[in-house]
Amino acid sequence: GHTGTNVYGYNLSGDYANNIPAARWLTGGPFNLGSVTSARLGFWRWLGVEQPLYDHVYVEVSSNGTTCVCVWSNQVEITDSSWIYQSCDIAAVADGCGTVYIRWGLGPTDRSWKYCGWNIDDVEILGIQAAPAVPAVPAALNASAASSTNITLSWTDSSTNEDGFALERKTGIGGSWGEIVRTGSNVTACTNYGLIPS
């Protein structure tokens, strides 16, 4: 392989056959690219195929596992003699999709020359990961005296994607804010203990 000892290959012991009647496929997926834009497929190949008048290879992408879009096919005879990095733009099909499938095809072939076909390694999908949404600000903050030295704060949790809440306090108009406690997600109340009555 390009790295390591494993590789996806059409025939690791030789060449592909003559007279393959229809394309044969290696399929990967589904891949969740729901929060990805500018998606690209990258992989290392060692490929041999006759010119497309006679033999055919393809890279196709699907957003549902059924309907596939060809993003690359051989336009000439290819006789790689080493590993070559290949990149395909798959953004039009894959961006924002949670069920992306990728497949490599070989065939049909004619009855004459035979080549090694696909050998594929180190497949990767690259893109721009969308930043997570900022949680909505809590609402309806209320403070109530639980005792002469304890105050309970309560609020309405307005978001569904927070990791938790950080509560801060300060003394006086010119004081500095300081964190007093952090809560987990979906918490809507917290008591601050050990206060000094005034």
Secondary structure, DSSP 8 states (H G I E B T S, - for coil): --SSS--EES-TTS---S---S-EEEEEEEE--TTEEEEEEEEEE--EE--TTT--EEEEEESSSSSEEEEEE-SS-EE-SS-EEEEEE-HHHHTT-SSEEEEEEE----SS----B-EEEEEEEEEEE---------EEEEEEESSSS-EEEEEE---SS--EEEEEE-SSTT---EEEEEEETT--EEEE-S----
